[in-house]
Amino acid sequence: MTIESRVLAVEALYGQLEKEISEFQSHTKLHCVAGCGKCCTKPDIDASPLEFLPWAFHLFLTGKAEETLEILKERSSTLCLLYNPVSLFGGNNGSCSQYKYRGLICRLFGYGANRDKVGQLRLATCKIIKEGQKENYQKASEEITKELHVPIFTDYYMNLSQIDFRMGNIIVPINDALRMAIEEVLQYYAYRPFPSGLKVTA
Ligand code: SF4
């Protein structure tokens, strides 16, 4: 499968997830607090390289893949490279500098569910939502165990790995996933022509 077709397939999966999340949100009224980037400040976020393939491909098309790869290779912090804090001194405010290209884990967290040991669906969301939107959170938690449809992490990761089993099944710290996604694109085009019809844009 070419890089372009894998990128399109990952983007299609994200499109489907976006629809499911928007239905879930409009039903439950759960929402991220404006300006909050707390979940991106976790130092131990794991992801698969495949979920960042659209981002890496975008970097390649805009001529920024090599320089970003070097930055990632030298980076010692485990905080996601793409996180843009409002303050360098901590706090919850901040945002993703590449929101359009964020990974599957970033999209699912907050509005996706996992199954517990007895197979019951549990919403995976943050303390800020659980405590600040307590009533809606409790109602949503009950409803997903009955009839309310919620995106499920394992289903989405399974669908992702069907696009590219090798890249979709590796789960590594997020900055390694970013690095591996860029390496995949650069290696792919090392001996191939620039993708037809796509121009380098700043
Ligand atoms: S890719 Fe963006 S949304 Fe995902 S953890 Fe990094 S900064 Fe946050």
Residues whose N, C-alpha, C, O or C-beta is under 5 A from the ligand:
A	BS01	SF4	C40 C80 L82 Y83 S95 C96 R102 G103 C106
